[in-house]
Amino acid sequence: MAISTKIRKTLWARSGNRCAICKNELVAQEDKHDRNLNLGDECHIISEQPNGPRHIANYGDGYDSYKNLILLCKNHHKTIDELWETFTVDILRKMKTTHEKWVRAALDNAKEGKTDPVKKLPRITTGKQIVEIILNVHAYQFDHDEFQSQEEADFVSDFLQNIQDWGEVSGFGDFEIGKQAQLAFDLNKEIKELEDRGFFIFGERKKSRMTNDNKDDLGSWNIAFIAVMRKDNPSIVNE
């Protein structure tokens, strides 16, 4: 059984002509020969082939059903099938649902003439910048792009955890200038390795008024925000 025209159209429409992982457009503009370049694949979450990625025998909903399909660019199609142990059925279904919600929200905002405010974060290129962000903060917020391997996940997770651990140490007052300088130097090497792996780091130190569950005002807190993003993330703007 092949994917029906109705299911194919529904998948492309609800996905907004975008890869569910990188959000890149999947049909490029016409070239000089008036041809559209299709960069998208209708990918099976559960393979029908016994030796295929995430295979489930006698899958009840149908291998070519809408529920079992996710729209991806060719690079991420290859990624999820080669790293099938990382990209499980549950993870791919959550990614698909999240992506379709993102598409609906973007279209609804466009229809109503709404635009989200552009959030500009400075790029971090030195360990000293990170130290200045985390020094004596009260809370941490971290973000990162989807990982394409367990090695990437381990390295970025260790990097962010290291930042939080040192930030918490600084809150106890035992973080003199010498330790700050050494941490900044050590972080320079980690930033370089992250960039060699295809990532950029963005971040800022911000203030936010906090409340507890009873809505009691807890005052203004210093918060460290660090994001690790892929260099080809379309949301990155060079100025």
N, C-alpha and C positions, 0 to 999 in steps of 0.2 A: 504493500500500500504506500502511495506517495502522499506528500503534503498537499492538501487540497488548496485550490485558489483562494477560497474564503479564509482558511486559516493563515495562509501566507500573507494576505492583505491585512488581516487583523494584527498579525505579529509586527509587520512593518509600521502600521499606523500607530499602535499603542507604544511602540518603541521610538517613535518620532524620527525615524531614519538615522538613529544614533546607536553606536555600540553600547551595550549595557555596562561595560566596564570603563572604557576610556572616554566615552561620550562623543567620539569623533563621528562626523557625518560619513555615511556609508555609500552615498551616490554622489560622486564628484560632478562638478559642473561640466557642461559640454566642452569638448575640445574643438580644435579647428576643423575636425572632420564631422562635427555635429554628433558625436557619440558620448553617451553618458558612461562613466566608469563605475561599475558596481563593485564596491569593496566589502560588501556584507555577506555573511553566511547565516543561514537559518540552522542553528546548531541544536543537536539533540542533547538533552540533559542526561537521559538514560539511553545508552546505546542498545540497538536491537541486536548487534553482533555479539555472540558469546564471549569473544575476546576483546570486545570494545570497552571504552571507558564507562565506568559506572553501570555496567550491564545488570539488569534485573530480568530474569526469565519470566516469560508470560506476563509482562507488565500490563496491568488491567486497564489503564486509561488510554492505552494505544501509543505506540512509539512516535507516530506522526501527529499526535494530538497537540492542541495549543499549549496545554499544561506542560508538555515535555519539550518545548522549544524555547530557545533564547536567541536573540539577535545580537551577533557579535561581528567585529571586524575580523579579517582573516588572521591577523597576528594573535588576537586573544582566543580565537577558535583553536588554534594550534596549542596555545598555552594551556587552556583548560583540559584539553584531551591528553596532553603529555604529562601534566601535573594533576591527574585525576584524583589522586589521594588527598591533595590539598583542596581542590575544587570539587567538593562533594555535592550530592544531589541537593541537600538542604541549603548549602551556601549558594549554589547557583539559583535556586528558586527565590531565595531572599534577595539576591542581587537583581533578579528580574523584576520582582515586585517593587523594590525600592526605585529602580530605574523608571518603571512605568508611572509611579507616583510623581517622580521628578518631572517627567514629560507633561503630565496632566497639569501640574502646578505651573509650569512655564507657559503652557498654552493658555490657561485660565488667566494668568496675570497679563499676558499679551492682549487677550481679548478685552480685558477690563482696563487696559491702558496703564497697568501697574508695572513698575520696574523695581527690582530689588536694589537697594543701595550697594554700590560697589565697595567691597571691603578690601582695602589695600594694606598688605602687610609687607614690611621691609624684608628683603632677603638677608639672611645671616651668612656671613662669610668668614667670621673669626670666632674663636673660642671666647675672647673677651666680650663680645656682644652677648653671648649666651650667659656668661657670668653676671653681666649687668642686669639681665632680665630676671634671673632666678634668685638673686641675692635678697634674702629675708622676705620672700613672698609668703602669702598665706595659703595659696591654692594653685593648682596646676591644671591646664587644659592642653591636651595633646590631640593632634590629628595626623593622619597619614593616608596616602593613596593605597589602593589594593596591592597586596604583595603577589609576586609571580613565582616565588619559590620559598621553601622553608628557610633557606639560608638568608634571604632578604628579610623575612619576618623576624628571625632571630637577631640579626644585626641591628635593625631599626628598633626593635623592642628593647634590646640591651642599651642602645644609645639613649633612648628616652628615659628608661629606668635610671640610668646613671645620672642624667640631668636632675631628675626628681630627688634622688638620694642626696646629691650634693647640695641641692637647694634646701632640703630639710636640715642638713647639717649646719648650713649657714644661719638658720633660725635660732640655734642654740648659742650663738655668739662665739663659737670656736672655729672661726673661719677668717683668720688674719690674712693680711695682704699677700704674704708669701704663698699660702695655699691657694688663694684666688689666682695668682699668677701662674702657678703650676697647673691648676685645673684648666685655665685658658689655653695653655700650651698643649696639654694632652687633648683637649677638645679640637684643636686645630687639625690634629692628625685624623680624628674621627670624621670631621667635616670633609676633609680631603677624600677619605675613603668612601663616604656617602656620595660625594659628587662623582667619583670614579665609577660607582655603581649605578649612576644615572639619576640621582636625586638632588634636589635643591632643598634648603632649609629656610623657613620663614618664621618670624615670630615677633612678639612685642610684650611689653610689660604694661598692664592696664589696671585701672581701678574699677571696682564694681561694688555697689551696695548689696549686702547680703542679708537674708532673713532666714529664720529657722522654720520648722513645720508649723509653728503657731503664729507665723508672720511677724515675729518680734524683730525689730531692726538690730542687726548685729554690727552695724557700722560699715565703713568703707574698707574693703580688702584689696591688697595687692595680689594680682593674679598673673602668673606666667603662662603665655600661650606660645606653643611651638608646633609647627606643622612641617612634616616631611613629605614633599611632593615630587612626583616624577618630573623630569625636565621637560617632557613633552605634554604635560597636563595643559589642556587648552585654556584653563582659567588663569594661567600665568601670563602676565602682561609686562612686556619690556618697555621701560620708559627712558 
